[in-house]
Amino acid sequence: MDMKLVDPISDVFGNLEFMLQLQLNAPKLIIESCYDILNDNCNHQFEEFIKTLFPQNIVDVYIPVNMLTQNVESIAQDGIQFAEKDGFKFQVGTFQVDRNAKEVEVVHMKVALGNTLNYQPTSELNNTCEFLSTKPTLADLSSGYQSICVSSKYDYMVFNPAQINPLHIIKMPGGSYLEEPKPGYDVCDLCGKATATIWCVNDSAQLCEKCDEESHKANKLMERHKRMSLIEARSL
């Protein structure tokens, strides 16, 4: 299967870079190259799976290629393959990567979580929120559920390959590009205490949510200031 290079100035490329910066908490992160690996067969299976699914609960998932048993060519050709009885594990909202590596290669995929079951004790005598330490199998997926949450760190498992739609292979440099912000890096310029999450273009200042609201609601002129998320501003 031929992999199509994604245009570096396209919205798709920019959105992927932004999402990776968020998930890895790495504002300096850049994408070196990105390839579209959307497979018609996998896409059809995925669309058929979610057609009657409620809730669909579709999430963006990124997994380093070196953590998978398949190579890039196999993923692009056949999608993500695994034994349904054993399932497929991944993390949502973030993922682990070797930040010191010279180069990192990840697969971007859409996963339909559907209705999620927490893998926790069901006994009323054990009234805790602890997750079970044993690995779940397909037999643990109760009727009416499509995925299992296996940890408080948003690790999930699915057992049907049709729930996964691989979209991109992404290469990015490691080292300093994947550094997390140092303490104080995101402190609000106004109060000097809270963590800044917003960038004001007009003031050239990073602000916490409270200071942003208080300062820009002061008058109608201030309300016109252009603001965006801090990570988005750093990616421009």
N, C-alpha and C positions, 0 to 999 in steps of 0.2 A: 504494500500500500504506500502510495506517495504521500508524504507529509507536506502540507502547504505552509510556507513561512507567513506568519502574521505580521502585517505592516507595523513597524515601530511607531508610526505617528497615528495609528488608528485608535478609536475609542476602546476597542477590545484590549489592545496592548496596554493602554494607560490604566484601565480598570483593573487588569490583572496585577500590574505592578503595585497599584495602590492597595489592593486586597492582600497581597503578600507582605507589604510593609506593615499593615495592621496585624496580620496573623503572627508575624515573627517579631513584632515590636522593633522593627529595624528601619528607621526613617531614611537611611542612606542606601537602602536596597535598590538595585536596578536590575532589570531583565536584560540579559545578554542576547538571547534569542528565544523565540516562541513559535511552536509549530502547531497547526490545527490538525488534530487526529480524529475528528468526528467521523465515526464509522456509521454508514447508513443502516446496517443490520443492528448494531448496538443501540442506535438512536431509535429505531423502530420498536425494538423490544422495550426500551425505557418508556417511550410514549404510550405503548400498550399497557404497560404495568401501571402507570399513574393515571390512566384514563378514568378509572372508577375508584381511585384511591382517595379516601378522605379520613383525616387530613393528609395532604401530600407531603408536607414537611420536607421540602427539597433544600439541601444545603450544598455549599461549595466546599470541597475537600481537597487538600493538597498533601501528597505523600511522596517522599524522596524515592527515586527509582531504586536506589540500593537497598531499600527496605522491602522491596517486592520480589517475588520469586520469578517474575517474568521480565524479559528485556523489553526495550522500547518498541522494537519491531513487532513483537508478539502482542503487546497491548494495543498498538495501532491497528493490527490486523484482526484480533479476536476479542478485544475488550479485556476487562479484568476477569481472570479465570480462577476459580477455587472450588474445592469440594463443598457442596451445599451443607453437608452434615457438620462440617468444621466451621463454616462461616468466614467472614472477612472483617477484620478489625481496623479501625481508623479513628482519628481524633477530629473533633469539630471545633472550629473557632481558632485553633492554633495547631502547630505540629512541631515535632522535634527534628532538628537538623544539626549537622556538624558545622558550626559557624566558623571553624578554623580551616575548613577544607578550601582548596584552591578554587573549586567550582562545585556547584550544587545543581542537580537535575531533579525536577519534581514533575509529577503527573497531576494535572488539574482535572477534577471530575465532579459531576453532579451526582448526588446520592439522595434517593427518595427514602427518608426515614419512616414515613408513614406514621402509624401509631406506635409509640415507643414504650417498651416495658423496662422498668428499672430492675436490675438483677440484684435484688435484696431479699433477705429472709421474709417469709410470709407469716411466720408464727406470731401470734399475738403476745406470746410470752417473751419474745425477743424484739421488743419495741425499740429498734435502733434504725439509724439511717446508713449503717455500714453496708457496703457492697460485698457480695460473696467473692471469695478469693479464687474459687475454682472457675475454670474457663467454661462458659456456656456452650451448648451445642444446639443444633436445630430442635432437639427434643424439648429444650427449655423455652422455646418461643411459643407462648400460649396462643390459642386461637384468637383472632382479631387483632394481633400485633404483627408488625413488619420489621421491627428492629429491637435491639436490646441495648440499653445504656449500662455499661459495665463498670463505670467509675465516676467519682465526683469531678474528674478532670475532663469530662465530656468525651470519654472513649465509648465508641459504639461498635456494634456488630450487626451485620446483615447476613442473610443466608440465601439470597437469590441474586445471581449475577445480573438479572434484568433490572435490579434497583440501581445499578451503577452505569453512568454514561461518561466515559472518558472523553475529554474535550481538547486538552492541550498538553504538550510536553514543553517544559520551560527550563531554560538554562540560565543561571545567574552566578556571578562571581561571589566567592566567600570572603573570609577574612574581615577587613575593616568595613566592607559593604553590609555585613550582617551584624555589626555591633549594635547592642542595645544601648539606649540613651543612658548616660551617666547620671548619678544623683544630682538633682538641681537643674538638669538640662531642660526640664519642662515646667519650671516654676513660673507662676503667673507674674507678668511684669507689673501688674497694678498692686496686688496685695502682697506679693512676695512670699506667699505661704502655700497656697493651694496649687494643685497640678494644673497646668495650662492644657487646654484641649482645642482652643479656637485661635485662629490667626486673623487679626484685623488688618486688611491691606492698607487702608487709609492711615492708620496710626502706626503701621509697622510694629505691631505689638502682639505678643502671645498672652492669652487671657484664660482664666478659669471660667466655668459657666456662670458662676454668680457675678463676677466682675464684668463679664461681657453683658449680661442682662442689665445690671445696674447702670453701667456707663453708657450703653447704647439706647437705653430707654429714657435717658435724661431729656432729650429734645428731639424734634423731628429731623434735624440735620444729622445728628449722630446716628439715628436709625437707618440713614441711607448708606452708612459705611458698609463696604463689601467685606464679608467675613466668610471663612471656610474652616474646615477642620485643619488642625495643625499639621497632621501627617500629609494631607492632600497638598497643603501649601509647600511643604518641603520637597514634594515630588515634582513640582513644576520647574 
